[in-house]
Amino acid sequence: MASEKAASDDVAAPAVSADASAPEGEFDFYVLALSWSPSYCASKGNDADPLQCGLAKKRGFTVHGLWPQYERGSPQDCKVGNRDVDRQTLRRIEPGMPSEGLARHEWRKHGTCSGLSQADYFDTMMRAFGKVRIPGLFSQTQAARQVAPAMVETAFLQANPGMPAKGFATICGGGYLSEVRICMTKDLNFRSCAEVDRRACRASSVKMPPAR
């Protein structure tokens, strides 16, 4: 059965609504969360989503989610009619978000608060992913290694001109590099976000498994 969540908690800031009554489309910016897929696969072991962690494809950074945010806090679980994700959409986003269970979870928890249709929400998510240039040193990871979260941040900032240092956070979990979080305007331009930046990993070194 497909996993409903990635390796790390997908709350970039404390939720201010969890009762399916938050107003859709009323938020300040997005957080694009990109998971280091090998960390998820390693931490979950036999419980990992086989669509994401199978041997057929080697995956590096994949999309964890696109989260509407307030300057403080975030709307979640907004009231909307269709809370499932259709098969056509799942196939279309598979290259960036290979877990069907995660896609459904992200739509219910975050997409329903975007004010967008389901198709437009996932299209916006994939466009946001396409705006981020993944540093080359992460595309050819052949062996497990220890990395400094600060080095990961520096690599992304250098690869993405205009990305502010306080608009990016490296996230750790269980001793692994779990994901990066990138703040974007509603027009998908890079921007600062103090609350997200404060939640960045403070470890000196974390494990980074090879692409798998």
PERASUL-V690593 format. One record per helix or strand. SS is the DSSP state (@ for helix, = for strand). FROM is the first residue (numbers start at 1). LEN is the number of residues. If there is no record, write none. Layout:
# PERASUL-V690593
SS:FROM:LEN
SS:FROM:LEN
This chain:
# PERASUL-V690593
=:15:3
=:29:8
@:37:11
@:50:4
=:61:9
=:74:2
@:87:7
@:100:10
@:111:3
@:118:14
@:136:3
=:145:3
@:149:11
@:165:3
=:168:6
=:176:9
=:190:1
@:194:5
=:206:3
